[in-house]
Amino acid sequence: MFTIEHEFDATVITLVDEGEAPLLEDVTINSFAECVTLEQYDPRTDRVQTVTLSPEQLRDLAAALDLPEGVYRLREVPPK
């Protein structure tokens, strides 16, 4: 399950684990104009862990989900 909320300066997506137990903590994705952050509470450290991605890293991640093992570089193709 997931939720999507539009706030003043970001779009916030929350991913809720509904799989087999033991369940993992929710993941919150904050999409800003300049970056995307992924946050998840870590019960071992009692802290929220944050990963920040640039728009280019997010684009590469989205492309990588559908590609086989290898090394890639995405290039923009000029319109014809």
PEQUI-V275142 format. One record per helix or strand of 2 or more residues. SS is the DSSP state (H for helix, E for strand). FROM is the first residue (numbers start at 1). TO is the last residue. If there is no record, write none. Layout:
SS:FROM:TO, SS:FROM:TO
//
This chain:
E:2:6, E:11:15, E:27:31, E:36:42, E:47:53, H:55:64
//
